[in-house]
């Protein structure tokens, strides 16, 4: 999915980590450069082709509610997250 165009923008996909020094990341992936037209449902629909999506979250501005153009997809296993990347 990395660099695939979604609503005209090339998305960036890689393993998610709150702490870049951590080597054990989990089955969570970061998805960047999202179009404002992408919501959690669309994100789930696109990434569910690789495995069972546990959750999706698009980060939003707390005041305006507008997308910050990135989000996270969590899978139930590492293999699915690796396939998505």
PDB file of N, CA, C and O in Angstrom:
ATOM      1  N   UNK A   1       0.804  -1.190   0.000  1.00  0.00           N
ATOM      2  CA  UNK A   1       0.000   0.000   0.000  1.00  0.00           C
ATOM      3  C   UNK A   1       0.857   1.268   0.000  1.00  0.00           C
ATOM      4  O   UNK A   1       0.382   2.342  -0.368  1.00  0.00           O
ATOM      5  N   UNK A   2       2.115   1.139   0.412  1.00  0.00           N
ATOM      6  CA  UNK A   2       2.987   2.300   0.461  1.00  0.00           C
ATOM      7  C   UNK A   2       3.089   2.936  -0.918  1.00  0.00           C
ATOM      8  O   UNK A   2       3.392   2.260  -1.900  1.00  0.00           O
ATOM      9  N   UNK A   3       2.839   4.220  -0.985  1.00  0.00           N
ATOM     10  CA  UNK A   3       2.897   5.039  -2.191  1.00  0.00           C
ATOM     11  C   UNK A   3       1.734   4.791  -3.158  1.00  0.00           C
ATOM     12  O   UNK A   3       1.754   5.307  -4.275  1.00  0.00           O
ATOM     13  N   UNK A   4       0.737   4.022  -2.761  1.00  0.00           N
ATOM     14  CA  UNK A   4      -0.460   3.837  -3.564  1.00  0.00           C
ATOM     15  C   UNK A   4      -1.261   5.129  -3.532  1.00  0.00           C
ATOM     16  O   UNK A   4      -1.328   5.787  -2.493  1.00  0.00           O
ATOM     17  N   UNK A   5      -1.871   5.504  -4.653  1.00  0.00           N
ATOM     18  CA  UNK A   5      -2.681   6.709  -4.668  1.00  0.00           C
ATOM     19  C   UNK A   5      -4.076   6.421  -4.142  1.00  0.00           C
ATOM     20  O   UNK A   5      -4.733   5.477  -4.582  1.00  0.00           O
ATOM     21  N   UNK A   6      -4.528   7.246  -3.189  1.00  0.00           N
ATOM     22  CA  UNK A   6      -5.864   7.155  -2.619  1.00  0.00           C
ATOM     23  C   UNK A   6      -6.440   8.559  -2.655  1.00  0.00           C
ATOM     24  O   UNK A   6      -5.931   9.456  -1.982  1.00  0.00           O
ATOM     25  N   UNK A   7      -7.489   8.756  -3.428  1.00  0.00           N
ATOM     26  CA  UNK A   7      -8.073  10.077  -3.653  1.00  0.00           C
ATOM     27  C   UNK A   7      -7.029  11.060  -4.164  1.00  0.00           C
ATOM     28  O   UNK A   7      -6.996  12.219  -3.752  1.00  0.00           O
ATOM     29  N   UNK A   8      -6.173  10.579  -5.071  1.00  0.00           N
ATOM     30  CA  UNK A   8      -5.221  11.448  -5.737  1.00  0.00           C
ATOM     31  C   UNK A   8      -3.944  11.749  -4.980  1.00  0.00           C
ATOM     32  O   UNK A   8      -3.099  12.483  -5.491  1.00  0.00           O
ATOM     33  N   UNK A   9      -3.768  11.213  -3.783  1.00  0.00           N
ATOM     34  CA  UNK A   9      -2.559  11.459  -3.006  1.00  0.00           C
ATOM     35  C   UNK A   9      -1.852  10.142  -2.727  1.00  0.00           C
ATOM     36  O   UNK A   9      -2.502   9.147  -2.406  1.00  0.00           O
ATOM     37  N   UNK A  10      -0.527  10.123  -2.847  1.00  0.00           N
ATOM     38  CA  UNK A  10       0.229   8.916  -2.543  1.00  0.00           C
ATOM     39  C   UNK A  10       0.336   8.772  -1.033  1.00  0.00           C
ATOM     40  O   UNK A  10       0.915   9.619  -0.353  1.00  0.00           O
ATOM     41  N   UNK A  11      -0.239   7.669  -0.515  1.00  0.00           N
ATOM     42  CA  UNK A  11      -0.192   7.468   0.929  1.00  0.00           C
ATOM     43  C   UNK A  11       1.140   6.850   1.334  1.00  0.00           C
ATOM     44  O   UNK A  11       1.784   6.153   0.550  1.00  0.00           O
ATOM     45  N   UNK A  12       1.535   7.118   2.567  1.00  0.00           N
ATOM     46  CA  UNK A  12       2.761   6.562   3.131  1.00  0.00           C
ATOM     47  C   UNK A  12       2.366   5.574   4.208  1.00  0.00           C
ATOM     48  O   UNK A  12       1.561   5.896   5.083  1.00  0.00           O
ATOM     49  N   UNK A  13       2.920   4.380   4.156  1.00  0.00           N
ATOM     50  CA  UNK A  13       2.553   3.324   5.096  1.00  0.00           C
ATOM     51  C   UNK A  13       3.813   2.711   5.682  1.00  0.00           C
ATOM     52  O   UNK A  13       4.719   2.324   4.944  1.00  0.00           O
ATOM     53  N   UNK A  14       3.875   2.620   7.011  1.00  0.00           N
ATOM     54  CA  UNK A  14       4.970   1.925   7.671  1.00  0.00           C
ATOM     55  C   UNK A  14       4.541   1.513   9.068  1.00  0.00           C
ATOM     56  O   UNK A  14       3.463   1.885   9.531  1.00  0.00           O
ATOM     57  N   UNK A  15       5.393   0.738   9.740  1.00  0.00           N
ATOM     58  CA  UNK A  15       5.057   0.291  11.091  1.00  0.00           C
ATOM     59  C   UNK A  15       4.941   1.490  12.007  1.00  0.00           C
ATOM     60  O   UNK A  15       5.712   2.445  11.903  1.00  0.00           O
ATOM     61  N   UNK A  16       3.961   1.431  12.914  1.00  0.00           N
ATOM     62  CA  UNK A  16       3.726   2.533  13.842  1.00  0.00           C
ATOM     63  C   UNK A  16       4.451   2.272  15.149  1.00  0.00           C
ATOM     64  O   UNK A  16       4.521   1.138  15.622  1.00  0.00           O
ATOM     65  N   UNK A  17       4.984   3.329  15.719  1.00  0.00           N
ATOM     66  CA  UNK A  17       5.639   3.222  17.011  1.00  0.00           C
ATOM     67  C   UNK A  17       5.613   4.568  17.696  1.00  0.00           C
ATOM     68  O   UNK A  17       5.999   5.579  17.110  1.00  0.00           O
ATOM     69  N   UNK A  18       5.156   4.584  18.942  1.00  0.00           N
ATOM     70  CA  UNK A  18       5.180   5.824  19.713  1.00  0.00           C
ATOM     71  C   UNK A  18       6.611   6.175  20.089  1.00  0.00           C
ATOM     72  O   UNK A  18       6.961   7.348  20.224  1.00  0.00           O
ATOM     73  N   UNK A  19       7.432   5.149  20.257  1.00  0.00           N
ATOM     74  CA  UNK A  19       8.823   5.329  20.620  1.00  0.00           C
ATOM     75  C   UNK A  19       9.681   4.743  19.508  1.00  0.00           C
ATOM     76  O   UNK A  19       9.697   3.526  19.321  1.00  0.00           O
ATOM     77  N   UNK A  20      10.386   5.577  18.773  1.00  0.00           N
ATOM     78  CA  UNK A  20      11.175   5.116  17.624  1.00  0.00           C
ATOM     79  C   UNK A  20      12.294   4.159  18.030  1.00  0.00           C
ATOM     80  O   UNK A  20      12.816   3.445  17.175  1.00  0.00           O
ATOM     81  N   UNK A  21      12.679   4.123  19.312  1.00  0.00           N
ATOM     82  CA  UNK A  21      13.734   3.232  19.783  1.00  0.00           C
ATOM     83  C   UNK A  21      13.213   1.816  20.020  1.00  0.00           C
ATOM     84  O   UNK A  21      14.002   0.886  20.187  1.00  0.00           O
ATOM     85  N   UNK A  22      11.906   1.650  20.037  1.00  0.00           N
ATOM     86  CA  UNK A  22      11.307   0.343  20.287  1.00  0.00           C
ATOM     87  C   UNK A  22      11.379  -0.503  19.024  1.00  0.00           C
ATOM     88  O   UNK A  22      10.982  -0.058  17.947  1.00  0.00           O
ATOM     89  N   UNK A  23      11.888  -1.727  19.159  1.00  0.00           N
ATOM     90  CA  UNK A  23      11.947  -2.609  17.990  1.00  0.00           C
ATOM     91  C   UNK A  23      10.692  -3.465  17.875  1.00  0.00           C
ATOM     92  O   UNK A  23      10.349  -3.904  16.777  1.00  0.00           O
ATOM     93  N   UNK A  24      10.006  -3.709  18.976  1.00  0.00           N
ATOM     94  CA  UNK A  24       8.773  -4.492  18.956  1.00  0.00           C
ATOM     95  C   UNK A  24       7.598  -3.539  18.785  1.00  0.00           C
ATOM     96  O   UNK A  24       7.169  -2.894  19.741  1.00  0.00           O
ATOM     97  N   UNK A  25       7.089  -3.455  17.579  1.00  0.00           N
ATOM     98  CA  UNK A  25       6.081  -2.448  17.265  1.00  0.00           C
ATOM     99  C   UNK A  25       4.668  -2.975  17.427  1.00  0.00           C
ATOM    100  O   UNK A  25       3.811  -2.273  17.964  1.00  0.00           O
ATOM    101  N   UNK A  26       4.407  -4.170  16.985  1.00  0.00           N
ATOM    102  CA  UNK A  26       3.057  -4.705  17.017  1.00  0.00           C
ATOM    103  C   UNK A  26       2.454  -4.715  15.636  1.00  0.00           C
ATOM    104  O   UNK A  26       3.144  -4.475  14.646  1.00  0.00           O
ATOM    105  N   UNK A  27       1.179  -4.989  15.567  1.00  0.00           N
ATOM    106  CA  UNK A  27       0.489  -5.105  14.285  1.00  0.00           C
ATOM    107  C   UNK A  27      -0.186  -3.795  13.901  1.00  0.00           C
ATOM    108  O   UNK A  27      -1.212  -3.804  13.222  1.00  0.00           O
ATOM    109  N   UNK A  28       0.375  -2.680  14.325  1.00  0.00           N
ATOM    110  CA  UNK A  28      -0.166  -1.356  14.009  1.00  0.00           C
ATOM    111  C   UNK A  28       0.667  -0.713  12.919  1.00  0.00           C
ATOM    112  O   UNK A  28       1.896  -0.798  12.928  1.00  0.00           O
ATOM    113  N   UNK A  29      -0.013  -0.067  11.976  1.00  0.00           N
ATOM    114  CA  UNK A  29       0.719   0.644  10.936  1.00  0.00           C
ATOM    115  C   UNK A  29       0.290   2.096  10.887  1.00  0.00           C
ATOM    116  O   UNK A  29      -0.849   2.439  11.202  1.00  0.00           O
ATOM    117  N   UNK A  30       1.216   2.931  10.491  1.00  0.00           N
ATOM    118  CA  UNK A  30       0.996   4.359  10.298  1.00  0.00           C
ATOM    119  C   UNK A  30       0.657   4.570   8.836  1.00  0.00           C
ATOM    120  O   UNK A  30       1.291   3.985   7.959  1.00  0.00           O
ATOM    121  N   UNK A  31      -0.341   5.405   8.566  1.00  0.00           N
ATOM    122  CA  UNK A  31      -0.718   5.743   7.197  1.00  0.00           C
ATOM    123  C   UNK A  31      -0.688   7.256   7.089  1.00  0.00           C
ATOM    124  O   UNK A  31      -1.465   7.946   7.749  1.00  0.00           O
ATOM    125  N   UNK A  32       0.199   7.768   6.269  1.00  0.00           N
ATOM    126  CA  UNK A  32       0.356   9.208   6.149  1.00  0.00           C
ATOM    127  C   UNK A  32      -0.064   9.741   4.797  1.00  0.00           C
ATOM    128  O   UNK A  32      -0.328   8.984   3.863  1.00  0.00           O
ATOM    129  N   UNK A  33      -0.120  11.064   4.709  1.00  0.00           N
ATOM    130  CA  UNK A  33      -0.456  11.783   3.482  1.00  0.00           C
ATOM    131  C   UNK A  33      -1.869  11.465   2.995  1.00  0.00           C
ATOM    132  O   UNK A  33      -2.108  11.352   1.792  1.00  0.00           O
ATOM    133  N   UNK A  34      -2.793  11.322   3.929  1.00  0.00           N
ATOM    134  CA  UNK A  34      -4.180  11.011   3.571  1.00  0.00           C
ATOM    135  C   UNK A  34      -4.921  12.238   3.069  1.00  0.00           C
ATOM    136  O   UNK A  34      -4.713  13.350   3.554  1.00  0.00           O
ATOM    137  N   UNK A  35      -5.771  12.024   2.111  1.00  0.00           N
ATOM    138  CA  UNK A  35      -6.661  13.073   1.620  1.00  0.00           C
ATOM    139  C   UNK A  35      -7.710  13.377   2.682  1.00  0.00           C
ATOM    140  O   UNK A  35      -8.046  12.516   3.495  1.00  0.00           O
ATOM    141  N   UNK A  36      -8.222  14.599   2.672  1.00  0.00           N
ATOM    142  CA  UNK A  36      -9.304  14.961   3.594  1.00  0.00           C
ATOM    143  C   UNK A  36     -10.564  14.143   3.342  1.00  0.00           C
ATOM    144  O   UNK A  36     -11.421  14.038   4.220  1.00  0.00           O
ATOM    145  N   UNK A  37     -10.683  13.561   2.146  1.00  0.00           N
ATOM    146  CA  UNK A  37     -11.863  12.773   1.795  1.00  0.00           C
ATOM    147  C   UNK A  37     -11.858  11.383   2.435  1.00  0.00           C
ATOM    148  O   UNK A  37     -12.879  10.696   2.423  1.00  0.00           O
ATOM    149  N   UNK A  38     -10.724  10.964   2.991  1.00  0.00           N
ATOM    150  CA  UNK A  38     -10.614   9.631   3.600  1.00  0.00           C
ATOM    151  C   UNK A  38     -11.099   9.693   5.045  1.00  0.00           C
ATOM    152  O   UNK A  38     -10.632  10.512   5.836  1.00  0.00           O
ATOM    153  N   UNK A  39     -12.050   8.808   5.379  1.00  0.00           N
ATOM    154  CA  UNK A  39     -12.515   8.692   6.761  1.00  0.00           C
ATOM    155  C   UNK A  39     -12.155   7.298   7.279  1.00  0.00           C
ATOM    156  O   UNK A  39     -11.558   6.499   6.558  1.00  0.00           O
ATOM    157  N   UNK A  40     -12.518   7.011   8.527  1.00  0.00           N
ATOM    158  CA  UNK A  40     -12.167   5.735   9.135  1.00  0.00           C
ATOM    159  C   UNK A  40     -12.753   4.549   8.371  1.00  0.00           C
ATOM    160  O   UNK A  40     -12.097   3.517   8.231  1.00  0.00           O
ATOM    161  N   UNK A  41     -13.973   4.689   7.879  1.00  0.00           N
ATOM    162  CA  UNK A  41     -14.605   3.600   7.130  1.00  0.00           C
ATOM    163  C   UNK A  41     -13.842   3.312   5.836  1.00  0.00           C
ATOM    164  O   UNK A  41     -13.593   2.152   5.510  1.00  0.00           O
ATOM    165  N   UNK A  42     -13.474   4.347   5.109  1.00  0.00           N
ATOM    166  CA  UNK A  42     -12.724   4.161   3.862  1.00  0.00           C
ATOM    167  C   UNK A  42     -11.367   3.525   4.145  1.00  0.00           C
ATOM    168  O   UNK A  42     -10.920   2.644   3.411  1.00  0.00           O
ATOM    169  N   UNK A  43     -10.711   3.982   5.219  1.00  0.00           N
ATOM    170  CA  UNK A  43      -9.423   3.418   5.599  1.00  0.00           C
ATOM    171  C   UNK A  43      -9.564   1.921   5.899  1.00  0.00           C
ATOM    172  O   UNK A  43      -8.737   1.118   5.468  1.00  0.00           O
ATOM    173  N   UNK A  44     -10.613   1.552   6.638  1.00  0.00           N
ATOM    174  CA  UNK A  44     -10.880   0.142   6.954  1.00  0.00           C
ATOM    175  C   UNK A  44     -11.159  -0.648   5.683  1.00  0.00           C
ATOM    176  O   UNK A  44     -10.638  -1.750   5.512  1.00  0.00           O
ATOM    177  N   UNK A  45     -11.973  -0.098   4.795  1.00  0.00           N
ATOM    178  CA  UNK A  45     -12.312  -0.791   3.546  1.00  0.00           C
ATOM    179  C   UNK A  45     -11.067  -1.073   2.703  1.00  0.00           C
ATOM    180  O   UNK A  45     -10.915  -2.170   2.165  1.00  0.00           O
ATOM    181  N   UNK A  46     -10.187  -0.095   2.590  1.00  0.00           N
ATOM    182  CA  UNK A  46      -8.995  -0.249   1.761  1.00  0.00           C
ATOM    183  C   UNK A  46      -8.022  -1.252   2.368  1.00  0.00           C
ATOM    184  O   UNK A  46      -7.463  -2.081   1.649  1.00  0.00           O
ATOM    185  N   UNK A  47      -7.812  -1.188   3.691  1.00  0.00           N
ATOM    186  CA  UNK A  47      -6.793  -2.022   4.325  1.00  0.00           C
ATOM    187  C   UNK A  47      -7.302  -3.401   4.753  1.00  0.00           C
ATOM    188  O   UNK A  47      -6.491  -4.257   5.108  1.00  0.00           O
ATOM    189  N   UNK A  48      -8.598  -3.640   4.731  1.00  0.00           N
ATOM    190  CA  UNK A  48      -9.127  -4.944   5.150  1.00  0.00           C
ATOM    191  C   UNK A  48      -8.803  -6.056   4.159  1.00  0.00           C
ATOM    192  O   UNK A  48      -8.965  -7.231   4.487  1.00  0.00           O
ATOM    193  N   UNK A  49      -8.357  -5.720   2.977  1.00  0.00           N
ATOM    194  CA  UNK A  49      -7.984  -6.755   2.009  1.00  0.00           C
ATOM    195  C   UNK A  49      -6.748  -7.541   2.435  1.00  0.00           C
ATOM    196  O   UNK A  49      -6.449  -8.584   1.852  1.00  0.00           O
ATOM    197  N   UNK A  50      -6.024  -7.053   3.448  1.00  0.00           N
ATOM    198  CA  UNK A  50      -4.807  -7.718   3.901  1.00  0.00           C
ATOM    199  C   UNK A  50      -4.988  -8.542   5.165  1.00  0.00           C
ATOM    200  O   UNK A  50      -4.093  -9.301   5.539  1.00  0.00           O
ATOM    201  N   UNK A  51      -6.124  -8.407   5.826  1.00  0.00           N
ATOM    202  CA  UNK A  51      -6.375  -9.162   7.043  1.00  0.00           C
ATOM    203  C   UNK A  51      -7.466  -8.517   7.872  1.00  0.00           C
ATOM    204  O   UNK A  51      -8.121  -7.572   7.432  1.00  0.00           O
ATOM    205  N   UNK A  52      -7.654  -9.031   9.069  1.00  0.00           N
ATOM    206  CA  UNK A  52      -8.706  -8.519   9.950  1.00  0.00           C
ATOM    207  C   UNK A  52      -8.239  -7.224  10.607  1.00  0.00           C
ATOM    208  O   UNK A  52      -7.267  -7.206  11.362  1.00  0.00           O
ATOM    209  N   UNK A  53      -8.954  -6.140  10.301  1.00  0.00           N
ATOM    210  CA  UNK A  53      -8.643  -4.828  10.871  1.00  0.00           C
ATOM    211  C   UNK A  53      -9.354  -4.721  12.213  1.00  0.00           C
ATOM    212  O   UNK A  53     -10.577  -4.830  12.291  1.00  0.00           O
ATOM    213  N   UNK A  54      -8.576  -4.506  13.263  1.00  0.00           N
ATOM    214  CA  UNK A  54      -9.123  -4.369  14.603  1.00  0.00           C
ATOM    215  C   UNK A  54      -9.662  -2.954  14.810  1.00  0.00           C
ATOM    216  O   UNK A  54     -10.729  -2.765  15.395  1.00  0.00           O
ATOM    217  N   UNK A  55      -8.910  -1.962  14.321  1.00  0.00           N
ATOM    218  CA  UNK A  55      -9.366  -0.574  14.453  1.00  0.00           C
ATOM    219  C   UNK A  55      -8.676   0.311  13.432  1.00  0.00           C
ATOM    220  O   UNK A  55      -7.595  -0.004  12.933  1.00  0.00           O
ATOM    221  N   UNK A  56      -9.324   1.419  13.138  1.00  0.00           N
ATOM    222  CA  UNK A  56      -8.733   2.472  12.313  1.00  0.00           C
ATOM    223  C   UNK A  56      -8.942   3.792  13.039  1.00  0.00           C
ATOM    224  O   UNK A  56      -9.940   3.991  13.731  1.00  0.00           O
ATOM    225  N   UNK A  57      -7.988   4.678  12.866  1.00  0.00           N
ATOM    226  CA  UNK A  57      -8.124   5.989  13.506  1.00  0.00           C
ATOM    227  C   UNK A  57      -7.421   7.030  12.649  1.00  0.00           C
ATOM    228  O   UNK A  57      -6.247   6.889  12.306  1.00  0.00           O
ATOM    229  N   UNK A  58      -8.155   8.065  12.314  1.00  0.00           N
ATOM    230  CA  UNK A  58      -7.573   9.212  11.620  1.00  0.00           C
ATOM    231  C   UNK A  58      -7.415  10.317  12.652  1.00  0.00           C
ATOM    232  O   UNK A  58      -8.354  10.656  13.371  1.00  0.00           O
ATOM    233  N   UNK A  59      -6.225  10.864  12.710  1.00  0.00           N
ATOM    234  CA  UNK A  59      -5.953  11.922  13.674  1.00  0.00           C
ATOM    235  C   UNK A  59      -6.558  13.224  13.164  1.00  0.00           C
ATOM    236  O   UNK A  59      -6.420  13.588  11.997  1.00  0.00           O
ATOM    237  N   UNK A  60      -7.236  13.912  14.083  1.00  0.00           N
ATOM    238  CA  UNK A  60      -7.951  15.137  13.724  1.00  0.00           C
ATOM    239  C   UNK A  60      -7.568  16.288  14.642  1.00  0.00           C
ATOM    240  O   UNK A  60      -7.179  16.085  15.792  1.00  0.00           O
ATOM    241  N   UNK A  61      -7.686  17.498  14.112  1.00  0.00           N
ATOM    242  CA  UNK A  61      -7.460  18.699  14.893  1.00  0.00           C
ATOM    243  C   UNK A  61      -8.544  18.787  15.961  1.00  0.00           C
ATOM    244  O   UNK A  61      -9.726  18.631  15.656  1.00  0.00           O
ATOM    245  N   UNK A  62      -8.159  19.032  17.192  1.00  0.00           N
ATOM    246  CA  UNK A  62      -9.128  19.029  18.295  1.00  0.00           C
ATOM    247  C   UNK A  62     -10.118  20.187  18.212  1.00  0.00           C
ATOM    248  O   UNK A  62     -11.240  20.068  18.704  1.00  0.00           O
ATOM    249  N   UNK A  63      -9.731  21.292  17.609  1.00  0.00           N
ATOM    250  CA  UNK A  63     -10.642  22.437  17.525  1.00  0.00           C
ATOM    251  C   UNK A  63     -11.544  22.385  16.300  1.00  0.00           C
ATOM    252  O   UNK A  63     -12.754  22.581  16.405  1.00  0.00           O
ATOM    253  N   UNK A  64     -10.955  22.121  15.143  1.00  0.00           N
ATOM    254  CA  UNK A  64     -11.744  22.172  13.905  1.00  0.00           C
ATOM    255  C   UNK A  64     -12.318  20.812  13.508  1.00  0.00           C
ATOM    256  O   UNK A  64     -13.305  20.747  12.774  1.00  0.00           O
ATOM    257  N   UNK A  65     -11.710  19.732  13.985  1.00  0.00           N
ATOM    258  CA  UNK A  65     -12.158  18.405  13.605  1.00  0.00           C
ATOM    259  C   UNK A  65     -11.655  17.963  12.246  1.00  0.00           C
ATOM    260  O   UNK A  65     -11.985  16.867  11.793  1.00  0.00           O
ATOM    261  N   UNK A  66     -10.866  18.792  11.588  1.00  0.00           N
ATOM    262  CA  UNK A  66     -10.351  18.433  10.269  1.00  0.00           C
ATOM    263  C   UNK A  66      -9.202  17.440  10.390  1.00  0.00           C
ATOM    264  O   UNK A  66      -8.486  17.412  11.391  1.00  0.00           O
ATOM    265  N   UNK A  67      -9.044  16.638   9.362  1.00  0.00           N
ATOM    266  CA  UNK A  67      -8.014  15.603   9.341  1.00  0.00           C
ATOM    267  C   UNK A  67      -6.626  16.229   9.394  1.00  0.00           C
ATOM    268  O   UNK A  67      -6.376  17.281   8.806  1.00  0.00           O
ATOM    269  N   UNK A  68      -5.732  15.558  10.111  1.00  0.00           N
ATOM    270  CA  UNK A  68      -4.330  15.959  10.136  1.00  0.00           C
ATOM    271  C   UNK A  68      -3.548  15.227   9.040  1.00  0.00           C
ATOM    272  O   UNK A  68      -2.321  15.309   8.987  1.00  0.00           O
ATOM    273  N   UNK A  69      -4.260  14.518   8.174  1.00  0.00           N
ATOM    274  CA  UNK A  69      -3.708  13.809   7.013  1.00  0.00           C
ATOM    275  C   UNK A  69      -2.898  12.566   7.364  1.00  0.00           C
ATOM    276  O   UNK A  69      -2.099  12.105   6.549  1.00  0.00           O
ATOM    277  N   UNK A  70      -3.088  12.017   8.562  1.00  0.00           N
ATOM    278  CA  UNK A  70      -2.460  10.745   8.887  1.00  0.00           C
ATOM    279  C   UNK A  70      -3.341   9.982   9.861  1.00  0.00           C
ATOM    280  O   UNK A  70      -4.213  10.550  10.518  1.00  0.00           O
ATOM    281  N   UNK A  71      -3.093   8.684   9.939  1.00  0.00           N
ATOM    282  CA  UNK A  71      -3.879   7.844  10.827  1.00  0.00           C
ATOM    283  C   UNK A  71      -3.184   6.527  11.089  1.00  0.00           C
ATOM    284  O   UNK A  71      -2.020   6.343  10.732  1.00  0.00           O
ATOM    285  N   UNK A  72      -3.907   5.609  11.718  1.00  0.00           N
ATOM    286  CA  UNK A  72      -3.359   4.325  12.107  1.00  0.00           C
ATOM    287  C   UNK A  72      -4.353   3.213  11.789  1.00  0.00           C
ATOM    288  O   UNK A  72      -5.566   3.392  11.901  1.00  0.00           O
ATOM    289  N   UNK A  73      -3.818   2.067  11.393  1.00  0.00           N
ATOM    290  CA  UNK A  73      -4.618   0.869  11.163  1.00  0.00           C
ATOM    291  C   UNK A  73      -4.023  -0.223  12.044  1.00  0.00           C
ATOM    292  O   UNK A  73      -2.813  -0.451  12.022  1.00  0.00           O
ATOM    293  N   UNK A  74      -4.869  -0.899  12.819  1.00  0.00           N
ATOM    294  CA  UNK A  74      -4.419  -1.994  13.676  1.00  0.00           C
ATOM    295  C   UNK A  74      -5.005  -3.304  13.186  1.00  0.00           C
ATOM    296  O   UNK A  74      -6.211  -3.429  12.978  1.00  0.00           O
ATOM    297  N   UNK A  75      -4.120  -4.283  13.005  1.00  0.00           N
ATOM    298  CA  UNK A  75      -4.518  -5.620  12.576  1.00  0.00           C
ATOM    299  C   UNK A  75      -4.468  -6.579  13.746  1.00  0.00           C
ATOM    300  O   UNK A  75      -3.892  -6.276  14.791  1.00  0.00           O
ATOM    301  N   UNK A  76      -5.075  -7.736  13.561  1.00  0.00           N
ATOM    302  CA  UNK A  76      -5.070  -8.742  14.625  1.00  0.00           C
ATOM    303  C   UNK A  76      -3.798  -9.591  14.624  1.00  0.00           C
ATOM    304  O   UNK A  76      -3.599 -10.397  15.533  1.00  0.00           O
ATOM    305  N   UNK A  77      -2.928  -9.423  13.609  1.00  0.00           N
ATOM    306  CA  UNK A  77      -1.671 -10.172  13.594  1.00  0.00           C
ATOM    307  C   UNK A  77      -0.604  -9.438  12.786  1.00  0.00           C
ATOM    308  O   UNK A  77      -0.906  -8.550  11.988  1.00  0.00           O
ATOM    309  N   UNK A  78       0.650  -9.830  13.011  1.00  0.00           N
ATOM    310  CA  UNK A  78       1.787  -9.184  12.360  1.00  0.00           C
ATOM    311  C   UNK A  78       1.828  -9.437  10.855  1.00  0.00           C
ATOM    312  O   UNK A  78       2.232  -8.564  10.087  1.00  0.00           O
ATOM    313  N   UNK A  79       1.415 -10.619  10.438  1.00  0.00           N
ATOM    314  CA  UNK A  79       1.479 -10.965   9.027  1.00  0.00           C
ATOM    315  C   UNK A  79       0.615 -10.019   8.193  1.00  0.00           C
ATOM    316  O   UNK A  79       1.025  -9.589   7.114  1.00  0.00           O
ATOM    317  N   UNK A  80      -0.565  -9.699   8.685  1.00  0.00           N
ATOM    318  CA  UNK A  80      -1.459  -8.803   7.954  1.00  0.00           C
ATOM    319  C   UNK A  80      -0.861  -7.410   7.838  1.00  0.00           C
ATOM    320  O   UNK A  80      -0.936  -6.781   6.783  1.00  0.00           O
ATOM    321  N   UNK A  81      -0.264  -6.928   8.933  1.00  0.00           N
ATOM    322  CA  UNK A  81       0.338  -5.585   8.881  1.00  0.00           C
ATOM    323  C   UNK A  81       1.527  -5.565   7.921  1.00  0.00           C
ATOM    324  O   UNK A  81       1.726  -4.589   7.197  1.00  0.00           O
ATOM    325  N   UNK A  82       2.308  -6.630   7.914  1.00  0.00           N
ATOM    326  CA  UNK A  82       3.431  -6.699   6.974  1.00  0.00           C
ATOM    327  C   UNK A  82       2.945  -6.742   5.531  1.00  0.00           C
ATOM    328  O   UNK A  82       3.534  -6.104   4.659  1.00  0.00           O
ATOM    329  N   UNK A  83       1.885  -7.484   5.275  1.00  0.00           N
ATOM    330  CA  UNK A  83       1.318  -7.537   3.911  1.00  0.00           C
ATOM    331  C   UNK A  83       0.828  -6.173   3.463  1.00  0.00           C
ATOM    332  O   UNK A  83       1.030  -5.789   2.311  1.00  0.00           O
ATOM    333  N   UNK A  84       0.189  -5.441   4.357  1.00  0.00           N
ATOM    334  CA  UNK A  84      -0.346  -4.126   4.003  1.00  0.00           C
ATOM    335  C   UNK A  84       0.771  -3.158   3.645  1.00  0.00           C
ATOM    336  O   UNK A  84       0.636  -2.351   2.726  1.00  0.00           O
ATOM    337  N   UNK A  85       1.853  -3.246   4.364  1.00  0.00           N
ATOM    338  CA  UNK A  85       2.989  -2.357   4.068  1.00  0.00           C
ATOM    339  C   UNK A  85       3.603  -2.725   2.734  1.00  0.00           C
ATOM    340  O   UNK A  85       4.570  -2.096   2.305  1.00  0.00           O
TER     341      UNK A  85
END
